[in-house]
Each structure stands twice: as C-alpha cells, then as structure tokens.
C-alpha cells in the first residue's frame, strides 16, 4: 500500500516537474514553459488594458460607446469595420509587446 502511494506521488511530482520545467517546448522554440506562462499572463493583462483604453478613447472621440457586437445588424458597417480594425490592431500589438517585454525581463532576471 505504501509503495503504491509513493509511486503515485512520484508520478505526480514528475508530471509537475515536466509541466513547469524550464526546458523549451516544441511550440515556442527557445522559450521555456515558465517563461511562456509569464508571457501568457502578461499578454492577458495587456489585452485587458489595451481594450479598456481603446474603449475609453472611442467614447471620448466619438461621444458614444463602441459596438458590443460588431456583427449585429443594429451596428453601422462603418462602426463595425472601424472597431474591428482598431481593436484587432491595438490588442494584437499590445499582446506581442507584452510577451516580448516579459520574456526579456524574465531572461534578464534569470541570468
């Protein structure tokens, strides 16, 4: 019984070590899993901030709320396309910048 529990514990520990090891994975060559997790978290935060900033600037500039669902027939084509282009570009740039910045910071503090 004790041996079986030890084997389960060893399997669990090995699984956790593999999941959170700092070895690069095949999807992001040269980026370890910990670094990738940090970059992912930073990208989520940057996406949230960029989207909120974009919504606030839309309200300030156009004196109305941005479209909640650009695909809705109640939304003007012009507003739908403009919102889609702006939000896609701004959020995409924020995600890339945050991932690169967090990776650079991770490597700086790691060395």
C-alpha positions as semicolon CSV with decimal commas, in nm:
position;residue;x (nm);y (nm);z (nm)
1;X;0,000;0,000;0,000
2;X;0,272;0,246;0,094
3;X;0,474;0,159;-0,215
4;X;0,169;0,228;-0,434
5;X;0,121;0,571;-0,275
6;X;0,488;0,651;-0,324
7;X;0,462;0,557;-0,691
8;X;0,157;0,781;-0,736
9;X;0,337;1,065;-0,561
10;X;0,645;1,017;-0,779
11;X;0,430;1,018;-1,094
12;X;0,257;1,335;-0,982
13;X;0,586;1,506;-0,897
14;X;0,738;1,403;-1,231
15;X;0,432;1,534;-1,415
16;X;0,452;1,868;-1,235
17;X;0,826;1,896;-1,297
18;X;0,776;1,825;-1,667
19;X;0,491;2,073;-1,695
20;X;0,675;2,356;-1,521
21;X;1,032;2,279;-1,616
22;X;1,228;2,549;-1,786
23;X;1,301;2,340;-2,093
24;X;1,182;2,486;-2,423
25;X;0,879;2,319;-2,574
26;X;0,822;2,244;-2,941
27;X;0,570;2,527;-2,995
28;X;0,796;2,810;-2,881
29;X;1,149;2,714;-2,963
30;X;1,394;2,863;-2,716
31;X;1,124;2,964;-2,465
32;X;1,083;2,757;-2,151
33;X;0,746;2,673;-2,001
34;X;0,784;2,908;-1,704
35;X;0,880;3,193;-1,932
36;X;0,588;3,109;-2,160
37;X;0,345;3,110;-1,866
38;X;0,474;3,451;-1,753
39;X;0,444;3,587;-2,107
40;X;0,092;3,447;-2,137
41;X;-0,015;3,616;-1,813
42;X;0,139;3,945;-1,925
43;X;-0,041;3,916;-2,261
44;X;-0,377;3,865;-2,088
45;X;-0,320;4,172;-1,870
46;X;-0,202;4,381;-2,166
47;X;-0,505;4,273;-2,371
48;X;-0,739;4,380;-2,093
49;X;-0,567;4,717;-2,051
50;X;-0,546;4,785;-2,425
51;X;-0,911;4,700;-2,480
52;X;-1,023;4,926;-2,192
53;X;-0,802;5,211;-2,317
54;X;-0,939;5,168;-2,668
55;X;-1,298;5,172;-2,544
56;X;-1,231;5,488;-2,342
57;X;-1,069;5,662;-2,637
58;X;-1,361;5,559;-2,864
59;X;-1,607;5,712;-2,615
60;X;-1,400;6,030;-2,583
61;X;-1,350;6,073;-2,956
62;X;-1,694;5,977;-3,087
63;X;-1,914;6,055;-2,783
64;X;-2,073;5,708;-2,792
65;X;-1,997;5,356;-2,676
66;X;-1,807;5,122;-2,907
67;X;-2,009;4,841;-3,063
68;X;-2,056;4,548;-2,824
69;X;-2,122;4,310;-3,111
70;X;-1,993;4,442;-3,445
71;X;-2,175;4,159;-3,625
72;X;-2,514;4,285;-3,504
73;X;-2,738;4,428;-3,777
74;X;-2,804;4,727;-3,549
75;X;-2,440;4,840;-3,582
76;X;-2,338;5,058;-3,876
77;X;-2,097;4,895;-4,120
78;X;-1,857;5,186;-4,076
79;X;-1,853;5,147;-3,697
80;X;-1,825;4,768;-3,717
81;X;-1,529;4,778;-3,956
82;X;-1,356;5,062;-3,775
83;X;-1,395;4,893;-3,436
84;X;-1,276;4,560;-3,574
85;X;-0,968;4,710;-3,738
86;X;-0,873;4,927;-3,442
87;X;-0,932;4,669;-3,172
88;X;-0,755;4,396;-3,370
89;X;-0,450;4,610;-3,437
90;X;-0,420;4,765;-3,091
91;X;-0,484;4,444;-2,896
92;X;-0,252;4,245;-3,125
93;X;0,032;4,494;-3,082
94;X;-0,021;4,505;-2,705
95;X;-0,007;4,126;-2,680
96;X;0,312;4,099;-2,886
97;X;0,480;4,384;-2,698
98;X;0,387;4,239;-2,359
99;X;0,508;3,890;-2,449
100;X;0,840;4,020;-2,578
101;X;0,887;4,253;-2,281
102;X;0,803;3,985;-2,024
103;X;1,039;3,739;-2,194
104;X;1,318;3,994;-2,196
105;X;1,258;4,072;-1,827
106;X;1,246;3,700;-1,742
107;X;1,577;3,635;-1,916
108;X;1,735;3,944;-1,758
109;X;1,641;3,842;-1,404
110;X;1,719;3,476;-1,467
111;X;2,078;3,544;-1,565
